[in-house]
């Protein structure tokens, strides 16, 4: 997994942008640098991310 992540983050930005989390209904995928601002001052984060998760069939969770 570590090697896979290293290889992914070495890809050109244009390739990573094809996997944007905002295009996925479950918000899974690539998150580019400066997309999130968790700092109350409003300064964007400088990290990149790739969000993953287990597929769960609709209606299978309580609530």
C-alpha positions as CSV (number, residue, x, y, z in Angstrom):
1,X,0.0,0.0,0.0
2,X,2.8,2.4,0.8
3,X,4.4,1.9,-2.6
4,X,1.1,2.3,-4.3
5,X,0.6,5.7,-2.5
6,X,4.1,6.8,-3.4
7,X,3.4,6.0,-7.1
8,X,0.1,7.7,-7.1
9,X,1.3,11.0,-5.6
10,X,4.2,11.1,-8.1
11,X,1.7,11.2,-10.9
12,X,1.2,14.5,-12.8
13,X,-1.5,16.7,-11.3
14,X,-3.7,16.4,-14.5
15,X,-3.8,12.6,-14.0
16,X,-4.7,12.9,-10.2
17,X,-7.4,15.4,-11.0
18,X,-9.3,12.8,-13.0
19,X,-10.0,11.0,-9.7
20,X,-11.4,14.0,-7.7
21,X,-13.3,13.0,-4.6
22,X,-15.9,15.7,-5.4
23,X,-16.9,13.6,-8.5
24,X,-17.7,10.6,-6.4
25,X,-21.1,10.3,-4.6
26,X,-19.3,9.0,-1.5
27,X,-16.6,11.7,-1.6
28,X,-13.9,9.2,-2.2
29,X,-10.9,9.9,-4.3
30,X,-8.2,12.6,-4.7
31,X,-8.2,15.8,-2.8
32,X,-5.6,18.3,-4.1
33,X,-3.5,20.7,-2.0
34,X,-5.2,23.9,-0.9
35,X,-8.7,22.4,-1.3
36,X,-9.5,22.2,2.4
37,X,-9.1,24.9,5.1
38,X,-9.4,23.4,8.5
39,X,-7.5,26.4,10.1
40,X,-9.9,29.0,11.6
41,X,-7.8,31.7,9.9
42,X,-9.0,30.4,6.6
43,X,-5.6,29.5,5.3
44,X,-5.9,26.4,3.0
45,X,-4.1,23.2,3.9
46,X,-1.0,22.3,1.9
47,X,-1.6,18.6,2.0
48,X,-2.9,16.3,-0.8
49,X,-5.1,13.4,0.1
50,X,-6.8,10.3,-1.3
51,X,-9.9,9.2,0.5
52,X,-10.9,5.5,0.4
53,X,-13.6,3.5,2.1
54,X,-15.4,0.2,2.1
55,X,-18.4,-0.2,-0.2
56,X,-21.5,-0.7,1.8
57,X,-24.8,-1.5,0.1
58,X,-27.5,1.2,0.4
59,X,-29.9,0.5,3.2
60,X,-27.5,-1.9,5.0
61,X,-26.6,0.5,7.8
62,X,-29.0,1.2,10.8
63,X,-30.6,4.6,11.0
